[in-house]
Amino acid sequence: MGKLFGTDGVRGKANVPPMDSETVMRLGRAIAHVFRRRQGRHRILIGKDTRLSGYMLETALETGIASMGVDVLLLGPIPTPGVAFMTRSMRANAGVMISASHNPYEDNGLKFFGADGHKLDDETELEVERLLQPGPLDELRASPDAIGKAYRIEDAIGRYTVYLKSCIERETTLDGLKIVVDSANGAAYRVAPLVFSELGAEIITIGDKPDGKNINEGCGSLHPERMCELVKEHGADAGIAFDGDADRVIFCDENGETLDGDSILALCALDFQSRGMLKGDSVVGTVMSNLGLEKALERKGISLIRSAVGDRYVLADMLKQDLNIGGEQSGHLIFLDHSTTGDGILTALMVLSTLKKSGQALSSAQKLFDPYPQLLINVPVQEKKPFDQLPKVQSSLKRVEKELNGTGRVLLRYSGTEAKARVMVECEDAAQCKRVAEELAGVLRDEIG
């Protein structure tokens, strides 16, 4: 992995490199050059979430792309999976989403999609990074008569809405369901309420009044508390909370109890299996997926394949194994029969349509498996030094693994988007889980915190 790209594109503080206008304009030039692969006019789509800095970065990106003789199609605020869909649908060369996902409004980022709607592979990212170095791009630019144009696609939300509704059976509606929809004051604030209401659901909306600074603030998938309160207050059937760019979703059932991506993965996998639609009798999770999920799926004859954390890695294993469902605890779920990336609204439709067909309440998903106690601690770090080069951490890790003796798991990894180390411990005893996780986190703080 290069120095600029993390696990999910480029991310940083707004108006500070690499999320400043100068760097983003150069990124636009590099992306335009990389994706000029065919004859004729070239087009790159740009979508964004609702952050204040999105206007500035959109203009910089548009300028860089147009300077290379590539046209720009502006989608406006739209979920990240909407950019992936529109890139494929409009036969564009590439798509770019301006978003920092679940981060606060002060941050922003860029996510890139190829013409096939898939995120860039490592090789392409490294090619872009090479072009950003002084020299390679300096002499590459369009002649005055070949400069690109910019167009605004006024019906992007409408096209995406129609596509989403087409992903479930035509005869399936959401009539009779009452749903609380929390759009995190982010990219889904228009499209999510539209999709669910057009399918017949009665909706109560929150997090649908973005002001440029309130994205993810006390709402959305990171803060589902208000959504859960409203579900109980209104007697709703479910609550649905998206993150800032709506590629992930967290649910709460009719009792106001939250369900994470593991529970939803189990629900959808079993539904697909019952209808003979689960490819390979397997699903892809990650190293963070709960052991309880793995054991429950095994009892039903379904294998759980674990990938690295990040939906791009989940997708890579799905493609490699020719599977059609995969996902993460965080609520990123991929339904490869319909989409090339995680899509929170699509996931919600899959879950709600399953409930409608079965007549079951969402709380039934809580009973699909007994999760092992699992604790995740984030430790701010000064540097991301390889863990095997940290003697105190290695010593503590060996002692902990000996103590667990195969009855649990320990995972140490660095965040791909933040200066943090993540300590995950999972075992049968909750008190032991907490003690072990805090011990490892403390050693990490001492060495590199």
Secondary structure by P-SEA (a helix, b strand, c coil): ccccccccccccccccccccaaaaaaaaaaaaaaacccccbbbbbbbbccccaaaaaaaaaaaaaaaacbbbbbbccccaaaaaaaaaaacccbbbbbccccccccccbbbbbccccccccaaaaaaaaaaaccccccccccccccbbbbbbbcaaaaaaaaaaaaccccccccccbbbbbbcccccccccaaaaaaaaccccccccccccccccccccccccaaaaaaaaaaacccbbbbbccccccccccccccccccaaaaaaaaaaaaaaaccccccbbbbcccccaaaaaaaaaacbbbbbccccaaaaaaaaaaaccccccccccccccccccccccaaaaaaaaaaaaaaaccccccccccccccbbbbbbbbbcccccccccaaaaaaaaaaaaaacccbbbbbbbbccccbbbbbbbcccaaaaaaaaaaaaaaaaaccc
